[in-house]
Amino acid sequence: MSDVIDPKSVPTRTLKSGAKIPVVGLGTFGSDAVTGDQIAAAVLDAASVGYRHFDCASVYGNEHLIGPSLTKIMAGGVPRSDLWVTSKVWNDQHKEVEKACEKSLRDLQLDYLDLYLVHWPFPNFHPPGCAPDYHNPDAKAYIHEEYMATWGQMERLQERGLVRAIGTSNVTIPKLKLILRDARIKPEANEMEMHPHFQQKELFEFVTDNGLVPIGYSPIGSPGRPERDRTPEDTVDMEDPVIVRIAERLGVHPAIVCLKWGIQRGEVVIPFSVKRRNYLANLQAAVSAPITDAEMQELAAIDKNCRLIKGQVFLWKEGQTWEALWDVDGKITPP
């Protein structure tokens, strides 16, 4: 495996605006496992091995550390136009989106973002490192009119030139139908959990049918996710016999099979690692030998509908289960 991958060889997906997003980005949510300084160092080194796409968010608490790394990358000869930087507005800033975006820009030391997302459709704050059963007494359900007021602020950011594109994250089909119906500037991407054991086929197809680029987080099954998101029913993608067998044929780690599946399916994937050998291998997944059509069919059959990032800390009523957040019956859960 080469130690450096030509960024121009990495495939891209094209947004409706014509902007091209590399199919592999470096995620920057370190959970509780690594420090912000480690992530900032990984961003800097990842650029040296060929990364041009970095997926950030204000709630990760490390944008002020990543900013100097981005500045060094550009000072080292990478034009800003070759970078793709995403950030997201956190739940407690839904009424102050422009202020939140301006802070992310200052922290990231950028003049604009390539993509800005509403991180979650619920305006519900939870403290970092909270317990799995944490409940905010002020939490609210999804209220479409309030979300669209937030979206209107997102639209103004794009009109001001502070962001090139805007998008959604962690939304369901019934929510996205309403957003697409009422948005003046339509979302161009939707970020959502996707991996072989949680393929979200119906949502994936709805997203792509409506011209949005699907961005898959936790693409290898989120082995480093916070403890609050772990339940006994969770399955491990990288231990699946089908994935292990394909990995053995290709001579790669099972994580790479998960990434190849996502890329070949049509996603953008944003795996996280601060280990050079891992993030290099992850980028290599985009440019090395593909999985066969027969193997893609095998992988399509191992979907276990196993959501790992359940989001239960956003629930708004005592006694609710996390399924209420995800509109599992095809209708938005009422307040």
Secondary structure, DSSP 8 states (H G I E B T S, - for coil): --S---GGGS-EEE-TTS-EEESB-EE---TTTS-HHHHHHHHHHHHHHT--EEE--GGGS-HHHHHHHHHHHHHTT--GGG-EEEEEE-GGGTT-HHHHHHHHHHHHT-S-BSEEEES-SS-----TT--TT---TT-----HHHHHHHHHHHHHHHHHTSBS-EEEES--HHHHHHHHHH-SS---EEEEE-BTTB--HHHHHHHHHTT-EEEEESTT--TT--GGG--TT---GGG-HHHHHHHHHHTS-HHHHHHHHHHHHT-EE----S-HHHHHHHHHTTTS----HHHHHHHHTT-----S---GGG--STT--GGGGGTTTSS----
